[in-house]
Amino acid sequence: MTINSKDRGSATLWGVALMGLLMATATAFATVGSVRVAHHRAGSAADLSALAAAKLALIDPEGACGKASELAAANGVELTRCQITDDIADVWTALPISLPLLGPRTVHGRSRAGPTASTLD
């Protein structure tokens, strides 16, 4: 069997190209996964903070947002806004993340909590 000098080493190039494609695909999936996890984390912290603020909204409306901020910080996110309207707590959270090739980004979460309609009657 004779080897054509033009084809010599072409399998190596194809192998390197395939590995590069696989690495790019894996990086894309990892990036999407990281963003989804960060989004769920920011949303969960917003939910917990809103529930805590709503619980205190009737007793201590001024301290409700402070407690929500403490809980958000304990969950590794920042409480960016807290609003108490009557007995409804509305909170916004932010979580800074760093993505490969895209750099730093911020993921936001928002949640509202208050009594159910049946408890208002």
N, C-alpha and C positions, 0 to 999 in steps of 0.2 A: 504494500500500500504506500502510495506516495503522498506527501503532504505538500500542498500548494503553499508557497512562501507568503502569499497574500493573506491566507487564512490563519497563519501562525499566531497564537495568542488571542484570537477573537473570543474564545470561550471565557477567558478571564475578564475581558471587557463586558461581556454580557452578564457575567456573574456580579461584577461590581455595580453595573447599572441596576440589576434586580435588587441587590442589597440596598442601594440608595432609595429605590422606590419603596421597599418594605420599611425602611427607616422613616421616610416621609409620611407614610400611611400610619405607622405606629405613633409618630409625634402628633399627627392630627387627631387621632383617637384619644391620646392622652390629654391633649389640650381641651378637647370637648368635654372629656370626663372631669377635668379639673374645674372647668367653668360650671358644670352642672352641680358638682359637690359644693362649690362656693355659693352658688345660688340657693341651694337647699339650706346651707348653714346660715346664710343671712336671713332667709325666710323663717327658719325655725327660731332664731334668736329674736326676730321681730314678733313672732307669735307669742313667745314666752314673755317678752317685755310688755306687750300689749295686755296680756292677761294679768300680769302683776300690776300694771298701771290701772287697769279697770277695777281691780279688786280694791285698790286704795283710793279710787276717784271719789267715792262717796265719803270716806272717812277723812282723808288728807289729800285734797286735790293738788296742793302745792308740792307735796312730797312724792306724788305718784310718778312724775317724770324722773325724779331722782332715783327712785327704786328701779324704774325701767332702764335707766342708764347703767346702773350697777349690774343688773342682770345681763345686759347686752355686753358689757365689758368682760364679765365673767365667762361669756360664751365666745370671746375673741372677736367681737364686732363692735363697731362704733354706732351709738345712737345719734343720728343726725338731726332728727326732729321728733318732737313729742307734743301732741295737742290733746287736751282734755276738754271735751264739749259735753256739758251736763255730766252724764255718767258713762260716756263713750270715750275710750282711749284710742288714739290713732298714732302709731309710731312708724318711723322710717329708720332703717339701719343701712350701714355701708360696710363692705368688707374689701379692703384692697388686696389684689392678687397680682402675681407676676407670671406672665405667660411667655413661653418660648417663642422667639421671633416677633412677638407682638408687644412685649414690654409690660409695664405696669398698667393695670386696669382696675376699676372699682365695680363691684357687684352690689346691687341694692336689694333690700327687702322692705316690705310694707305689710302692716297688719292692723286690723281694728278689732277691738273687743269691748264688750259691754253686756249688760243684762239681756236676757231673752225677752221677747215681746210679752210672754205670759207673766213675767215677774213685774212688769210695769203696771199691770191692771190691779 
